[in-house]
Amino acid sequence: MKHRPGLRMSQKNADTFTVGLSEAEKQDLEEMIGDFRRKSAGGDLPEETTPTRTQLDSIARKLADLSEMVLRMDRQMAPLVEVIRLSHQKSELLSQRLDAVIAALKKG
């Protein structure tokens, strides 16, 4: 197995790899979901049911549902990223050990 440094991620890059939403982004999404829910429940538009009003309500509900889905996925990404990081770290250690064994065998 030949050592190819271009294929490895540096430890610094592996440790600083971030995935997901920041706390501010999460808060913005939660506020947006709340706004969509309130507008679709009470609404600022007249009570008459028009096709446009029905369509806007439907879009608002779908957008709120999709926003909630994004938040759920973000919460689930953290453990997945940690597993990937640990797996990468393990493969780096194994590769270093194999490189040491190969170097020792070449020396005789």
Order of alpha helices (4+ residues) and beta strands (2+ residues): alpha-alpha-alpha
